[in-house]
Amino acid sequence: MIFSGARTTTGKAVFAGSPDLEAVIPSLFYLIHLKGGRYDVIGGSIAGIPGVHAAGFNGRMAWSITVGHGDNLDYFTETVNPANANQYRTEDGYRDFQVREDVIRVKGKGGFREEKLTIKTSRHGPVVSGVMSGLPPNCAMMWPGLMGHDGTVEGLLALNRARNFTEFRQALRPIRGASVHMGYADIDGNIGYQYITTFPRRKSGDNPLPQPGAQGRYDWTGYIPFEDHPFALNPAKGYLASFNQMPEAGDYYGTAFFLFERAYRFEDMVKGKDRFSPEDIRGMQLDVVSTVAKRWVPHILRVCGDREGLSKYASLLRKWDGAMDADSPQATIFNAFFTRMIRNTLEDQLGQALVAELFKDLHVSIPAQWMIRYMNDNGHVLWDDIRTSGVRETRDDMVMKGMEDAIAELTARFGGDPKQWAWGKVHRMTIRHPLGGALPFLNLKPLPYAGDDFTIHAGWWDREHPYDMVSGAAIRIVVDMSNLDTMTLMSPPGQSGHYLSPYYDDLAGLWARGEQIPANYRSAKGLKRLLVLEPKKAL
């Protein structure tokens, strides 16, 4: 979220960013201040990639990303030559797959063993059927990031050096494959936004399912020009924000955009007053009010408010503001209810496996949109359970059953006292090490965390393992352009991946509580502990 000086109490822009990803150990982003030559940039760096990436500040401008979900990937089923498994059919006859043999060394108790991996690539990309579930045989994946130089490193380094909005956009131009929203603010008072991806032009329109690749009728003919991607500079309303929603109305922005509810919540808060202090904006970054809950609670109260066995639980929701606070049993009740209602509504028509797949790969956003679309149509066919012959269920029936199942589940798991159902007791993030499965002591203890899938301060959780959190703010940044010395950062759980280091997990608790640490962009020389890495001087 970005506010211009016209909407802040300081008269200068305030920038706040917090991309949502899984928090892991070692940390996904290493906090660095890279200074030398043309670079004086601070923020989060991914190990192995030069520069600062998802969030940063370079003395002139701040930026941060959120996932863009543009539809820039298609699957194609190839027809293999029955006489030669290394060929596939095209409109001009059979063509050879590009075949690469890789050897993977796997360590076991008896030492290393070698496993051979054969990778076949057609004109549509690598064949991924053997490594991705749910795809038909001989299915190739076509994605711009796999089609030659993708420009990511080039673009990110140019971004680190950019001095204004024009250079900011120019830096992003060569990046292919990635699909992200990129926010911008500078010390001169400008705020901006750029949507970047590589949208293909398709011969036959959208390809939501794998299409036959043999005749080329579903192929790509080129890409949407960068100039046609949505962007903004100094909008009249004085603010910009992205929460993974569609950037603007368009016919090629894809089909995987997250629920708009977080953006709706932000707009509600912005309507509250004309100007916001930097602390107000920090608070908005940590907001945990769910508009989804506020939409559904009136239905719960109406249907279950006088129902024996449910009324006392429904009454807890009566004065609830929809905040997914860590000490809130209402947050737990609602999340249990909403998940159960989705299952009860959709599993009869889609099946348990597909609903579980939706929960797994898209969180709960896609089925939640269906619930909201028809929430005011009590008799819509969506609510009918086709497994009950001669009975047509309504929305109210699904609300009732959702609450019954939720209360039964929570009682069985946590006991009958709702005081023991506080969201932070059940909704916790376990930050795991890649070797944590074999060496559990490398993992951190579960951390209570506020928020859920529908809140600005996000706490995505796993429906197959309720209510284990799986994703939240992997890095945070707040920059008040009126006072750069107040800039803060956060990247969990610590700066070291060494188990015995005091910096292995020293930021984890701060992160879980929504806190940040001083960036010290202009005052690092005064720090008591300062690690400076310099190139070796020539002899």
C-alpha positions in Angstrom: 0.0 0.0 0.0 1.3 3.4 -1.0 0.1 6.9 0.0 1.1 10.1 -1.7 1.9 13.2 0.4 -1.6 14.5 -0.3 -3.0 11.7 1.8 -0.4 11.6 4.7 0.1 13.8 7.7 3.8 14.3 6.9 3.1 15.7 3.4 5.5 13.0 2.0 4.8 9.6 0.5 4.7 6.6 2.8 5.4 3.1 1.3 4.5 -0.2 2.9 5.1 -3.6 1.3 4.7 -7.2 2.6 4.8 -10.0 0.0 3.2 -13.2 1.2 5.2 -16.4 0.9 6.0 -19.4 3.2 8.4 -18.4 6.0 11.3 -20.9 5.9 14.7 -21.4 7.6 17.2 -20.3 6.4 15.3 -17.2 5.6 14.1 -16.8 2.0 15.3 -13.2 2.0 18.6 -12.1 3.5 18.5 -8.5 4.7 21.4 -6.6 3.2 22.7 -3.1 2.6 24.5 -3.3 -0.7 26.8 -0.3 -1.2 29.4 0.2 -3.8 29.8 1.7 -7.3 26.4 2.5 -8.7 24.6 0.7 -5.8 23.4 1.9 -2.5 20.4 -0.3 -1.9 18.9 -2.0 1.2 16.3 -4.7 1.4 15.8 -8.4 0.9 18.1 -10.5 -1.2 17.5 -14.1 -2.4 20.7 -16.1 -1.8 22.4 -16.7 -5.1 20.8 -13.9 -7.0 22.7 -10.5 -7.0 21.0 -7.4 -5.8 17.9 -6.7 -3.7 14.7 -8.2 -4.9 11.2 -8.4 -3.5 11.3 -5.2 -1.4 13.9 -2.5 -1.2 15.0 1.1 -1.1 17.9 2.7 -3.0 18.1 6.2 -1.6 15.7 7.5 -4.2 12.8 5.1 -4.4 11.2 2.2 -2.6 9.5 -0.8 -4.2 7.8 -4.1 -3.3 6.1 -6.9 -5.1 3.0 -9.0 -4.7 2.1 -12.0 -6.8 0.3 -11.1 -10.0 -1.3 -14.4 -11.1 -1.4 -13.5 -14.8 -2.3 -16.4 -17.0 1.0 -16.9 -18.9 1.3 -20.7 -18.8 -0.4 -23.3 -20.9 -0.2 -27.1 -21.1 -0.2 -29.1 -24.4 -0.6 -32.9 -24.8 1.8 -34.2 -27.4 1.1 -37.1 -29.7 4.1 -39.5 -29.5 5.2 -41.4 -32.6 4.2 -45.0 -31.9 7.3 -46.1 -33.8 9.7 -43.8 -32.0 9.1 -42.6 -28.5 11.5 -39.7 -28.9 9.3 -38.0 -31.5 6.1 -36.1 -31.3 3.6 -35.0 -34.0 3.2 -31.6 -35.5 1.3 -30.2 -38.5 4.4 -30.8 -40.6 5.0 -34.4 -39.5 6.9 -35.9 -36.6 9.6 -33.9 -34.9 12.3 -35.0 -32.5 12.0 -34.2 -28.8 15.0 -32.5 -27.3 16.3 -35.2 -24.9 18.5 -34.5 -21.9 19.8 -37.1 -19.5 20.5 -35.9 -16.0 22.0 -37.9 -13.2 20.9 -37.1 -9.6 23.1 -38.4 -6.7 20.9 -39.3 -3.7 22.5 -39.9 -0.4 21.4 -42.9 1.6 22.6 -45.0 4.6 24.9 -47.0 2.3 26.3 -43.9 0.6 25.3 -42.3 -2.7 23.2 -43.9 -5.4 22.6 -42.4 -8.8 19.2 -41.9 -10.4 18.8 -41.1 -14.0 16.3 -38.5 -15.1 15.3 -38.1 -18.7 13.9 -34.7 -19.7 12.1 -34.4 -23.0 11.2 -31.0 -24.4 8.9 -30.3 -27.3 8.3 -27.0 -29.1 5.8 -26.3 -26.3 8.3 -26.9 -23.4 9.4 -29.7 -21.1 7.2 -32.7 -20.7 6.1 -32.6 -17.0 3.5 -35.3 -16.7 5.9 -37.5 -14.6 6.5 -34.8 -12.0 3.1 -33.0 -11.8 0.0 -34.8 -10.6 -3.3 -34.5 -12.5 -1.9 -34.0 -16.0 -2.5 -36.3 -18.9 0.4 -38.4 -20.4 3.0 -36.6 -22.6 1.9 -33.2 -21.4 4.3 -30.3 -22.0 4.4 -27.0 -20.1 4.7 -23.7 -22.1 5.9 -20.8 -20.0 7.9 -17.7 -21.1 10.4 -18.2 -18.3 11.5 -21.5 -19.9 11.9 -20.0 -23.4 15.4 -18.6 -23.4 16.8 -15.6 -21.5 14.1 -14.4 -19.1 15.8 -11.1 -18.1 15.2 -11.4 -14.4 18.7 -10.7 -13.1 19.2 -8.0 -15.7 15.9 -6.3 -14.7 16.4 -6.6 -10.9 19.9 -5.0 -11.1 18.5 -2.2 -13.2 15.7 -1.8 -10.7 18.3 -1.4 -7.9 20.0 1.4 -9.8 16.8 3.2 -11.0 16.4 6.8 -10.0 12.8 7.7 -11.1 9.6 6.2 -12.3 10.7 6.1 -16.0 13.8 4.2 -15.1 11.8 2.0 -12.8 9.5 0.9 -15.6 12.4 0.5 -18.1 14.1 -1.8 -15.6 11.1 -4.1 -15.5 10.6 -4.3 -19.2 13.0 -7.2 -20.0 11.7 -9.5 -17.2 9.9 -12.6 -18.6 8.1 -15.4 -16.8 7.4 -13.6 -13.6 3.9 -12.3 -13.0 3.8 -9.6 -10.3 2.4 -6.3 -9.2 5.2 -3.8 -8.4 4.6 -0.8 -6.2 6.7 2.4 -6.3 7.3 5.6 -4.3 10.2 8.1 -4.3 11.6 10.9 -2.2 10.3 13.5 -4.7 6.7 12.6 -3.7 5.7 10.4 -6.7 3.9 7.1 -6.2 3.4 4.5 -8.9 2.6 1.0 -10.0 3.5 -1.5 -12.8 2.0 -4.8 -13.6 4.6 -7.1 -15.2 4.3 -10.5 -16.8 4.6 -12.0 -20.3 1.1 -12.5 -21.6 0.9 -14.7 -24.7 -1.3 -14.1 -27.7 -3.2 -17.3 -28.3 -4.6 -18.5 -31.6 -7.7 -19.9 -30.0 -8.3 -17.8 -26.9 -7.8 -18.9 -23.3 -6.5 -22.5 -22.7 -7.8 -23.3 -19.2 -7.2 -27.0 -19.8 -4.4 -29.0 -21.5 -4.9 -28.7 -25.3 -3.7 -31.0 -28.1 -0.4 -29.8 -29.4 -0.2 -31.8 -32.7 -1.9 -29.3 -35.1 -0.7 -26.1 -33.6 -4.2 -24.6 -33.5 -3.8 -23.6 -29.8 -0.3 -22.2 -30.1 1.0 -18.8 -29.2 1.6 -16.2 -31.9 3.5 -13.6 -29.8 3.1 -11.5 -26.6 1.1 -8.6 -25.4 3.4 -5.5 -25.6 4.9 -4.3 -22.3 3.3 -0.9 -23.0 -0.2 -2.5 -22.8 0.4 -3.8 -19.2 -1.4 -1.8 -16.5 0.6 1.0 -14.8 -0.2 4.1 -12.8 1.7 7.3 -11.8 0.4 9.7 -9.2 -3.3 8.8 -9.3 -5.7 11.6 -8.3 -7.0 9.6 -5.3 -3.6 9.8 -3.7 -3.0 6.1 -3.0 -2.3 2.7 -4.6 -2.5 -0.8 -3.3 -2.3 -4.4 -4.5 -3.5 -7.5 -2.7 -3.1 -10.0 -5.5 -6.3 -8.8 -7.2 -6.7 -8.2 -10.9 -5.0 -4.9 -11.8 -7.8 -3.6 -14.0 -10.5 -4.9 -16.3 -9.0 -6.7 -19.3 -9.5 -9.7 -21.5 -6.1 -11.3 -21.0 -5.3 -11.0 -17.3 -5.9 -14.6 -16.5 -8.2 -16.8 -14.4 -6.3 -17.3 -11.1 -6.7 -14.0 -9.3 -7.2 -14.1 -5.6 -10.4 -13.0 -3.9 -10.9 -9.3 -3.9 -11.9 -9.1 -0.2 -8.6 -7.8 1.1 -8.7 -4.9 -1.4 -12.3 -4.2 -0.3 -11.2 -4.0 3.3 -8.4 -1.6 2.3 -10.8 0.7 0.5 -13.1 0.7 3.5 -10.2 1.9 5.7 -9.1 4.6 3.2 -12.6 6.0 3.3 -12.3 6.6 7.0 -10.3 9.8 6.8 -8.4 12.1 4.5 -4.9 11.8 5.8 -2.9 9.0 7.4 0.1 9.1 9.7 3.0 6.7 9.1 1.8 4.8 12.2 -1.7 4.6 10.7 -0.3 3.0 7.6 1.8 0.6 9.7 -1.4 -0.4 11.4 -3.2 -0.9 8.1 -0.4 -3.2 7.0 -1.2 -5.4 10.0 -5.0 -5.2 9.7 -6.7 -8.5 10.4 -10.4 -7.7 9.8 -12.0 -10.1 7.4 -14.8 -8.7 5.2 -15.7 -12.3 4.3 -16.5 -12.9 8.0 -18.5 -9.7 8.1 -20.5 -10.8 5.1 -21.4 -14.2 6.5 -21.9 -13.5 10.2 -25.4 -12.0 9.7 -26.5 -15.3 8.0 -25.1 -17.3 10.9 -26.9 -15.2 13.5 -30.2 -15.4 11.6 -30.1 -19.1 11.0 -28.4 -20.4 14.2 -29.1 -17.6 16.7 -32.0 -19.5 18.3 -31.0 -23.1 17.4 -30.5 -25.4 20.3 -26.8 -26.4 20.7 -25.7 -23.6 18.4 -27.1 -20.4 19.9 -24.4 -19.9 22.5 -21.7 -20.1 19.9 -23.6 -17.9 17.4 -24.0 -15.3 20.2 -20.2 -15.0 20.4 -20.3 -13.6 16.9 -23.0 -11.0 17.6 -20.7 -8.1 18.5 -17.6 -9.5 16.8 -15.9 -7.0 14.4 -14.5 -9.8 12.1 -10.9 -9.3 13.3 -8.8 -12.5 13.2 -6.9 -11.6 16.3 -4.7 -14.2 18.0 -6.9 -14.1 21.2 -10.2 -14.4 19.3 -12.2 -17.6 19.6 -14.7 -16.1 17.1 -11.9 -16.2 14.5 -11.6 -19.9 15.0 -15.3 -20.5 14.9 -15.7 -18.6 11.7 -12.8 -20.3 9.9 -14.1 -23.7 10.9 -17.6 -22.8 9.8 -16.6 -21.3 6.5 -14.4 -24.3 5.6 -17.0 -26.8 6.6 -19.7 -24.9 4.6 -17.5 -25.0 1.5 -16.9 -28.7 1.8 -20.6 -29.5 2.4 -21.6 -27.3 -0.5 -19.1 -28.4 -3.2 -18.0 -32.0 -2.4 -21.3 -33.5 -3.7 -20.8 -32.0 -7.1 -17.0 -31.8 -7.4 -15.9 -34.7 -5.2 -13.7 -34.7 -2.1 -10.5 -35.0 -4.1 -11.1 -31.9 -6.3 -12.2 -29.8 -3.4 -9.0 -30.8 -1.5 -7.0 -29.9 -4.6 -8.6 -26.5 -4.7 -7.7 -26.0 -1.1 -4.2 -27.2 -1.6 -3.2 -25.3 -4.7 -5.3 -22.1 -4.6 -5.9 -21.8 -0.9 -9.6 -21.2 -0.3 -9.9 -18.2 -2.6 -11.6 -19.8 -5.7 -14.3 -21.8 -3.8 -14.8 -18.8 -1.5 -15.7 -16.7 -4.5 -18.4 -19.1 -5.5 -19.9 -19.0 -2.0 -19.9 -15.2 -2.0 -21.4 -15.0 -5.5 -24.5 -16.9 -4.5 -24.7 -16.0 -0.8 -27.8 -13.9 -1.3 -29.7 -16.5 -3.3 -31.1 -18.9 -0.8 -32.5 -21.3 -3.4 -29.6 -21.4 -5.9 -28.8 -24.9 -7.2 -25.2 -24.6 -5.8 -26.5 -25.1 -2.3 -28.4 -28.4 -3.1 -26.7 -31.6 -2.0 -27.3 -33.9 -4.9 -26.6 -36.9 -2.7 -29.9 -36.4 -0.8 -32.6 -37.8 -3.0 -35.9 -35.9 -2.9 -34.6 -33.0 -0.8 -33.4 -29.7 -2.1 -31.0 -28.0 0.3 -30.8 -24.2 0.5 -28.1 -21.7 1.6 -29.6 -21.7 5.1 -29.3 -25.4 5.3 -25.6 -25.2 4.4 -25.1 -22.4 7.0 -26.8 -24.6 9.6 -24.8 -27.7 8.7 -21.6 -25.7 8.5 -22.0 -24.4 12.0 -23.0 -27.9 13.4 -20.0 -29.5 11.8 -17.7 -26.7 12.9 -18.7 -26.8 16.6 -18.5 -30.6 16.6 -15.0 -30.4 15.2 -13.8 -27.8 17.6 -15.3 -29.5 20.6 -13.8 -32.8 19.7 -10.3 -31.3 19.1 -10.1 -28.6 21.8 -12.8 -29.3 24.3 -16.1 -27.6 24.9 -14.9 -24.3 26.3 -14.7 -21.6 23.6 -12.1 -19.8 25.7 -9.7 -22.6 24.6 -10.4 -21.9 21.0 -8.4 -18.7 20.6 -7.2 -18.3 17.1 -3.5 -18.0 18.2 -3.7 -21.3 20.0 -4.7 -23.2 16.9 -3.5 -21.0 14.0 0.3 -21.3 14.3 3.2 -21.1 11.9 5.9 -23.8 12.1 9.0 -22.4 10.3 10.7 -25.5 8.9 14.2 -26.2 7.8 14.7 -28.3 4.5 16.3 -31.0 6.7 13.7 -30.7 9.4 11.9 -33.9 8.4 15.0 -35.9 9.3 16.4 -33.5 12.0 13.3 -32.0 13.7 15.4 -29.9 16.1 16.2 -27.7 13.1 12.5 -26.6 12.9 11.2 -23.8 15.1 8.5 -24.2 17.6 5.0 -23.2 16.3 4.3 -19.5 16.6 0.8 -18.0 17.2 -0.2 -15.8 14.3 -3.1 -13.4 13.6 -4.9 -13.1 10.3 -6.2 -15.6 7.8 -6.6 -16.0 4.0 -8.9 -13.0 3.7 -7.1 -10.4 5.8 -4.5 -7.8 4.7 -2.1 -9.2 7.3 -2.4 -12.6 5.8 -2.1 -15.9 7.5 -2.9 -18.5 4.9 -3.6 -21.9 6.5 -3.8 -25.6 5.4 -7.3 -27.0 5.2 -6.0 -30.6 5.2 -4.1 -29.8 8.5 -6.3 -27.3 10.2 -5.3 -24.7 11.3 -1.6 -24.9 10.5 -0.4 -21.7 8.8 1.5 -22.1 5.6 2.1 -18.5 4.3 2.4 -15.0 5.5 4.5 -11.9 5.1 7.9 -13.3 4.0 9.4 -9.8 4.1 8.1 -6.4 5.2 9.2 -2.9 4.5 7.9 0.6 5.6 9.5 3.8 4.3 8.3 7.2 5.4 9.9 9.5 2.8 9.7 12.4 5.2 12.1 10.7 7.6 14.3 7.9 6.1 15.8 7.1 9.5 12.4 5.6 10.6 12.6 3.0 7.8 12.0 -0.6 9.0 12.4 -4.1 7.6 11.5 -7.6 8.6 12.4 -11.0 7.2 11.8 -14.1 9.3 13.1 -16.0 11.2 16.7 -14.7 11.4 19.8 -13.7 9.4 21.7 -17.0 9.9 21.0 -20.5 8.7 23.5 -21.9 11.2 21.6 -23.8 14.0 24.0 -22.6 16.7 24.0 -19.0 15.7 22.1 -16.5 18.0 20.7 -15.1 14.8 19.1 -18.4 13.7 15.7 -17.5 14.9 16.0 -14.2 16.8 13.5 -12.4 14.5 10.8 -15.1 14.5 8.8 -13.9 17.5 9.0 -10.2 16.4 7.7 -11.3 12.9 4.8 -13.3 14.3 3.7 -10.3 16.4 3.9 -8.0 13.3 6.9 -6.1 14.3 9.8 -4.8 12.3 13.4 -3.7 12.9 15.2 -0.5 12.1 16.8 -0.5 8.6 19.5 2.0 9.6 19.9 3.0 5.9 21.7 6.2 6.7 23.2 5.5 10.1 24.7 2.0 9.9 28.1 3.2 11.0 26.8 3.8 14.4 25.7 0.2 15.0 27.5 -1.8 17.7 27.5 -4.9 15.5 28.2 -4.3 11.9 29.3 -6.9 9.3 30.9 -5.3 6.3 31.8 -7.5 3.3 34.3 -5.9 0.9 36.0 -7.3 -2.2 39.6 -8.3 -1.7 42.1 -5.7 -2.9 44.4 -6.5 -5.7 48.0 -7.3 -4.7 
